[in-house]
């Protein structure tokens, strides 16, 4: 049994970590660090609630710490947990700077501890479907890839740290960018260059609330977009290849359920968890063939923590490695650099 200490019980902790951890056989949510409010005790009365990190680390049976706090404290919490001999999961984005991310990776290696970043979107059904199609060569040589997250919210959330000027790693590029960048890197590897624009489209926005990122490969362009003002969402995924096109509308259904009162609790999530509605299945159109629907692979964010469990107990290779976490950090920081300086940046350029 892997006993877990969850650090932070805001949106990330409540919706994307606690229920997923509790849904994995062989994992136990043993303690939650919640500094001021009592939401954790109300939600999980049987789980111990701590007010300080020292209280969490005082329990020597807790082997895995999950950092789900605001971005500015990822580094300090992860560092303290590694130094205390714990394995660590850090919510995305890894840290606000490359220097901090590299320091954590070195520290984990020195201490012989597991360190990974929560890239749950690798277990989106649509991403698993695209990954399978690309691996099978169903599109031939892919020459264009577009992934986008479209949402609709006209007003900034009051007092939300993600939308506060000068808060470390605030803005939608820091928030949603890691998902999209990581996905492109998994599918296609490192690009030659990046050209990006972080935008402010809402009147109330004081940090970026939209972005376009173009990752240029020798014969492929990956375009990644996010919009907060998108009442009628565009395609979630679009791929053009030498042998056909794949088009997919609709986001993965897991997030909406995890953020709702119907959030699962326990091991039984039901046989239909992560199953996409048939009307949202993507369309594959191959050269010389009629268009056909492709059933979306079943998504399941529990796959991330199941892999972490197996990496701890069975020495199974991590799905999200420290090197991959640093690679995504590089892409994210280069995108910000490109937007800030208004130019194309090479993959090999220095990042802060």
C-alpha positions as CSV (number, residue, x, y, z in Angstrom):
1,X,0.0,0.0,0.0
2,X,1.4,3.4,-1.0
3,X,0.3,5.9,1.6
4,X,0.0,9.4,0.2
5,X,0.2,12.9,1.7
6,X,-1.7,15.5,-0.4
7,X,-0.3,19.0,0.0
8,X,-3.0,21.5,-0.9
9,X,-6.8,21.2,-1.2
10,X,-7.8,23.8,-3.6
11,X,-9.3,23.0,-7.0
12,X,-6.3,20.8,-8.0
13,X,-6.3,18.9,-4.8
14,X,-10.1,18.4,-4.5
15,X,-10.9,17.6,-8.2
16,X,-7.8,16.2,-9.8
17,X,-5.8,14.5,-7.1
18,X,-7.8,13.3,-4.1
19,X,-10.5,11.3,-5.9
20,X,-8.0,9.9,-8.4
21,X,-5.6,8.7,-5.7
22,X,-8.6,7.1,-3.8
23,X,-9.6,5.5,-7.0
24,X,-6.4,3.5,-7.5
25,X,-6.0,0.0,-5.9
26,X,-3.0,-0.1,-3.7
27,X,-3.0,3.6,-2.8
28,X,-4.3,5.3,0.3
29,X,-5.0,9.0,0.8
30,X,-3.5,9.1,4.3
31,X,-3.2,12.8,5.0
32,X,-4.2,16.2,3.5
33,X,-2.4,19.4,4.2
34,X,-5.0,22.2,4.3
35,X,-3.8,25.3,6.1
36,X,-6.9,27.3,6.9
37,X,-10.2,25.8,5.8
38,X,-12.0,22.6,6.7
39,X,-13.1,21.4,3.3
40,X,-10.9,18.2,3.5
41,X,-12.4,17.1,6.8
42,X,-15.9,17.6,5.4
43,X,-15.2,15.7,2.2
44,X,-13.1,12.9,3.8
45,X,-13.8,12.7,7.5
46,X,-11.7,9.5,7.8
47,X,-8.5,11.2,6.4
48,X,-6.1,12.9,8.7
49,X,-5.9,16.7,8.1
50,X,-2.6,18.5,8.8
51,X,-2.1,22.3,9.1
52,X,1.7,22.2,8.4
53,X,4.1,20.3,6.2
54,X,6.0,19.1,9.3
55,X,2.8,17.4,10.5
56,X,2.6,15.5,7.2
57,X,6.2,14.5,7.2
58,X,6.1,13.4,10.8
59,X,4.1,10.3,9.6
60,X,6.9,8.1,8.4
61,X,4.5,5.7,6.8
62,X,3.7,8.3,4.1
63,X,6.0,7.5,1.3
64,X,4.5,9.7,-1.5
65,X,3.8,13.4,-1.3
66,X,1.7,15.2,-3.9
67,X,2.2,18.9,-4.3
68,X,-1.1,20.5,-5.5
69,X,-0.5,24.1,-4.2
70,X,-0.3,27.4,-6.1
71,X,2.6,27.5,-8.6
72,X,4.8,29.8,-6.5
73,X,5.2,27.1,-3.7
74,X,5.8,24.0,-5.9
75,X,9.5,24.2,-5.6
76,X,9.7,24.7,-1.8
77,X,7.3,22.0,-1.0
78,X,8.8,19.5,-3.4
79,X,12.3,20.2,-2.2
80,X,11.3,19.7,1.4
81,X,9.6,16.4,0.7
82,X,12.5,15.1,-1.3
83,X,14.9,16.1,1.4
84,X,12.7,14.2,3.9
85,X,13.1,11.1,1.8
86,X,9.7,11.0,0.1
87,X,8.8,10.3,-3.5
88,X,7.1,13.3,-5.0
89,X,4.4,14.2,-7.6
90,X,4.2,17.9,-8.5
91,X,1.1,19.3,-10.2
92,X,1.7,21.1,-13.5
93,X,3.4,23.4,-14.2
94,X,6.5,21.9,-12.6
95,X,8.0,25.1,-11.2
96,X,8.1,28.8,-12.4
97,X,11.7,28.6,-13.5
98,X,14.0,26.1,-15.2
99,X,16.6,26.5,-12.5
100,X,14.2,25.3,-9.9
101,X,13.0,22.4,-12.0
102,X,16.6,21.3,-12.7
103,X,17.5,21.6,-9.0
104,X,14.6,19.3,-8.0
105,X,15.5,16.7,-10.7
106,X,19.1,16.7,-9.4
107,X,18.0,16.4,-5.8
108,X,15.6,13.5,-6.6
109,X,18.5,11.7,-8.3
110,X,20.9,12.3,-5.5
111,X,18.4,11.0,-2.9
112,X,17.2,8.1,-5.0
113,X,13.6,9.3,-4.9
114,X,10.9,9.2,-7.5
115,X,9.9,12.6,-9.0
116,X,7.3,13.2,-11.6
117,X,4.8,15.9,-12.8
118,X,1.0,15.4,-13.1
119,X,0.4,15.2,-16.8
120,X,-3.0,13.6,-16.5
121,X,-4.1,14.7,-20.0
122,X,-1.9,11.9,-21.4
123,X,-4.8,9.7,-20.2
124,X,-7.5,11.7,-22.1
125,X,-9.4,9.4,-24.4
126,X,-8.9,11.7,-27.4
127,X,-5.2,11.9,-26.9
128,X,-4.9,8.1,-26.5
129,X,-6.8,7.8,-29.8
130,X,-4.6,10.2,-31.7
131,X,-1.5,8.6,-30.2
132,X,-2.7,5.2,-31.5
133,X,-3.6,6.5,-35.0
134,X,-0.1,8.2,-35.3
135,X,1.7,5.0,-34.1
136,X,-0.3,2.9,-36.6
137,X,0.5,5.2,-39.5
138,X,-3.2,5.7,-40.2
139,X,-2.5,9.2,-41.5
140,X,0.7,8.5,-43.2
141,X,3.3,11.1,-42.5
142,X,1.7,13.8,-40.2
143,X,2.4,17.3,-41.6
144,X,0.0,19.3,-39.4
145,X,-1.3,18.9,-35.9
146,X,-3.6,21.2,-34.0
147,X,-4.8,20.8,-30.4
148,X,-6.9,23.4,-28.7
149,X,-8.7,23.9,-25.4
150,X,-11.8,26.2,-25.9
151,X,-13.8,27.5,-22.9
152,X,-16.2,30.4,-22.3
153,X,-15.9,32.7,-19.3
154,X,-16.2,36.5,-19.9
155,X,-15.1,37.7,-16.5
156,X,-11.9,37.0,-14.6
157,X,-12.4,35.2,-11.3
158,X,-11.9,37.6,-8.4
159,X,-8.9,36.9,-6.3
160,X,-7.9,33.9,-8.3
161,X,-4.1,33.6,-8.1
162,X,-3.9,32.3,-11.7
163,X,-5.3,35.7,-12.9
164,X,-3.3,38.0,-10.6
165,X,-0.6,40.2,-12.2
166,X,3.0,39.5,-11.1
167,X,2.0,36.2,-9.5
168,X,4.7,33.6,-10.4
169,X,3.5,31.5,-13.4
170,X,0.1,33.1,-13.7
171,X,-1.9,33.2,-16.9
172,X,-3.5,30.6,-19.1
173,X,-0.3,29.7,-21.0
174,X,1.2,28.5,-17.7
175,X,-2.1,26.8,-16.8
176,X,-3.2,25.0,-19.9
177,X,0.1,25.2,-21.9
178,X,1.8,22.3,-20.1
179,X,-1.0,19.9,-21.2
180,X,-0.8,20.9,-24.9
181,X,2.9,21.2,-25.1
182,X,3.5,17.9,-23.3
183,X,1.1,16.2,-25.8
184,X,2.9,17.5,-28.8
185,X,6.3,16.5,-27.4
186,X,5.0,13.0,-26.7
187,X,3.7,12.6,-30.2
188,X,6.5,14.3,-32.2
189,X,9.5,15.0,-30.0
190,X,11.5,18.2,-29.8
191,X,10.8,20.9,-32.4
192,X,13.3,23.0,-34.2
193,X,11.7,26.3,-33.1
194,X,8.8,27.8,-31.3
195,X,6.7,30.9,-32.2
196,X,4.1,32.0,-29.6
197,X,1.7,34.7,-28.6
198,X,0.2,35.0,-25.2
199,X,-2.9,37.2,-25.5
200,X,-5.3,39.2,-23.3
201,X,-8.8,39.1,-24.9
202,X,-11.2,39.8,-22.0
203,X,-11.6,43.4,-20.9
204,X,-11.1,42.3,-17.3
205,X,-7.9,40.3,-18.0
206,X,-4.6,41.5,-16.5
207,X,-2.7,38.3,-17.4
208,X,-2.9,36.3,-20.6
209,X,-6.2,34.4,-21.1
210,X,-5.5,33.0,-24.5
211,X,-2.5,31.8,-26.5
212,X,-1.2,30.4,-29.8
213,X,1.9,28.3,-29.9
214,X,3.5,27.0,-33.1
215,X,6.1,24.3,-32.8
216,X,8.0,23.9,-36.1
217,X,9.5,20.6,-37.1
218,X,11.3,19.8,-40.4
219,X,8.0,18.8,-42.2
220,X,5.4,19.3,-39.5
221,X,3.8,22.2,-37.7
222,X,2.1,21.7,-34.4
223,X,-0.3,24.4,-33.4
224,X,-1.5,24.7,-29.9
225,X,-4.3,27.1,-28.8
226,X,-6.4,28.0,-25.8
227,X,-9.3,30.4,-25.6
228,X,-11.4,31.5,-22.7
229,X,-13.8,33.4,-25.1
230,X,-15.0,30.6,-27.3
231,X,-18.7,30.1,-27.0
232,X,-18.8,27.7,-29.9
233,X,-15.6,25.6,-29.5
234,X,-13.5,24.7,-32.5
235,X,-12.1,21.3,-33.1
236,X,-10.3,19.8,-30.1
237,X,-7.8,17.9,-32.3
238,X,-7.0,18.1,-36.0
239,X,-4.3,16.2,-37.9
240,X,-3.5,16.2,-41.6
241,X,-1.2,13.6,-43.0
242,X,0.0,12.3,-46.4
243,X,-2.7,9.6,-46.3
244,X,-5.6,11.3,-44.6
245,X,-7.1,13.6,-42.0
246,X,-8.5,13.1,-38.5
247,X,-10.9,15.6,-36.9
248,X,-12.2,15.4,-33.3
249,X,-14.6,17.7,-31.5
250,X,-15.4,17.7,-27.8
251,X,-13.2,17.5,-24.7
252,X,-12.7,14.5,-22.5
253,X,-15.6,13.9,-20.2
254,X,-13.5,13.2,-17.1
255,X,-12.8,16.8,-16.0
256,X,-16.4,17.9,-15.9
257,X,-17.4,14.9,-13.7
258,X,-14.4,15.3,-11.3
259,X,-15.3,19.0,-10.8
260,X,-18.9,18.2,-10.1
261,X,-20.9,17.0,-7.0
262,X,-20.9,13.6,-8.8
263,X,-17.2,13.2,-8.3
264,X,-16.4,9.5,-7.7
265,X,-15.1,8.4,-4.3
266,X,-13.5,5.0,-3.9
267,X,-12.3,2.3,-6.3
268,X,-15.6,1.8,-8.3
269,X,-15.9,4.5,-10.9
270,X,-18.3,2.5,-13.0
271,X,-17.9,0.7,-16.3
272,X,-18.6,3.8,-18.4
273,X,-16.0,6.1,-16.8
274,X,-14.0,8.0,-19.4
275,X,-16.2,6.7,-22.3
276,X,-16.8,9.4,-25.0
277,X,-20.3,9.9,-26.4
278,X,-20.6,8.3,-29.8
279,X,-21.7,11.6,-31.4
280,X,-18.3,13.1,-30.4
281,X,-16.2,10.3,-31.9
282,X,-13.6,11.7,-34.3
283,X,-13.7,11.3,-38.1
284,X,-10.9,9.7,-40.0
285,X,-10.9,10.4,-43.8
286,X,-8.2,8.4,-45.6
287,X,-7.2,9.0,-49.2
288,X,-9.6,7.2,-51.6
289,X,-11.8,6.0,-48.7
290,X,-15.1,7.4,-47.4
291,X,-15.0,9.1,-44.0
292,X,-15.5,6.9,-41.0
293,X,-16.0,7.4,-37.3
294,X,-13.2,6.2,-34.9
295,X,-14.3,5.2,-31.5
296,X,-12.6,7.2,-28.9
297,X,-10.3,5.3,-26.6
298,X,-11.4,5.1,-23.0
299,X,-9.8,7.8,-20.9
300,X,-8.8,7.2,-17.3
301,X,-6.7,9.6,-15.2
302,X,-6.2,6.9,-12.7
303,X,-3.6,5.5,-15.1
304,X,-1.2,8.2,-14.0
305,X,-1.3,7.2,-10.3
306,X,-1.4,3.5,-11.2
307,X,1.9,4.0,-13.0
308,X,3.4,5.9,-10.0
309,X,2.3,3.1,-7.7
310,X,4.0,0.5,-9.9
311,X,7.1,2.6,-10.3
312,X,7.4,2.7,-6.5
313,X,6.5,-0.9,-5.8
314,X,7.7,-2.8,-8.9
315,X,10.3,-0.4,-10.3
316,X,8.1,0.0,-13.4
317,X,9.4,2.8,-15.7
318,X,7.7,6.1,-15.1
319,X,5.3,7.3,-17.9
320,X,6.2,11.0,-17.1
321,X,9.9,11.0,-16.5
322,X,11.9,13.9,-15.0
323,X,13.6,14.5,-18.3
324,X,10.2,14.8,-20.0
325,X,9.1,17.2,-17.3
326,X,12.2,19.4,-18.0
327,X,11.5,19.1,-21.7
328,X,8.0,20.4,-21.2
329,X,9.3,23.2,-19.0
330,X,11.7,24.2,-21.8
331,X,8.9,24.4,-24.3
332,X,6.8,26.4,-21.9
333,X,9.5,28.9,-21.1
334,X,10.5,29.3,-24.8
335,X,6.9,30.0,-25.7
336,X,6.8,32.8,-23.1
337,X,10.2,34.1,-24.4
338,X,8.8,34.1,-28.0
339,X,5.7,35.9,-27.0
340,X,7.6,38.4,-24.9
341,X,10.2,39.2,-27.5
342,X,7.9,38.9,-30.5
343,X,10.1,36.5,-32.5
344,X,10.7,32.8,-33.4
345,X,13.0,31.2,-30.9
346,X,15.2,28.1,-31.5
347,X,14.7,25.1,-29.3
348,X,18.4,25.3,-28.3
349,X,18.1,28.9,-27.0
350,X,18.7,29.6,-23.3
351,X,15.8,29.8,-21.0
352,X,15.4,31.5,-17.6
